[in-house]
Amino acid sequence: EVQLVESGGGLVQPGGSLRLSCAASGFTFSSYWMSWVRQAPGKGLEWVANINQDGSEKYYVDSVKGRFTISRDNAKNSLYLQMNSLRAEDTAVYYCARHNPQLAYFDYWGQGTLVTVSS
Amino acid sequence: EIVLTQSPATLSLSPGERATLSCRASQSVSSYLAWYQQKPGQAPRLLIYDASNRATGIPARFSGGGSGTDFTLTISSLEPEDFAVYYCQQRSNWPPLFTFGPGTKVDIK
């Protein structure tokens, strides 16, 4: 059974940093592109970043470029999101999601971790 | 950048009724169009991929159609568990950037 379990969310002050983790199991993690998708309270879904199988390709939504870094450790079956210079508008539930092999959609999602940026 | 528009924003229907949700893209997305269902407090769940293919375990009352810029999600007869928010999603050619529509909420009339 495919499982994605996020952790690392919490309350952080504006300008602060946070590192999210996603532990994957039930599939060959190193064979899949992975993404982070977020959802602000009461709002819709926003794709944040993705990373290819070996970590050599990474893409970001414009609003987080230069502030967020996606990475992975295939030996640990883990995905990460390092978030720096956090802003109030980054407040959201952050989901880890697996891409289908054709990299067209998200076939499995974690349950999410809440990040709140507030003073 | 491709923008997805969903209509209506809210659809108020009764169990047993047919629901038709629309997703329109600002430019052609070929068949790279997916639909997700999200219930309160839960992660999204993939329903339809490549515009018209049901994901594993999705009931046959869910169907998707369309191509190019206009797509639909149809729920043939609403069950109580179908009242939720539905999002469409597309992928740009390259680099692989993803966008979601704003969502359609299907609520009980």
Interface residues (C-beta under 8 A of the other chain):
Chain A: W33 S35 V37 G44 L45 E46 W47 N50 E57 Y59 V61 Y95 N100 L103 A104 Y105 F106 D107 Y108 W109 G110 Q111 G112
Chain B: Y32 A34 Y36 Q38 Q42 A43 P44 R45 L46 Y49 D50 A55 Y87 Q89 R91 P95 P96 L97 F98 T99 F100 G101 P102 G103
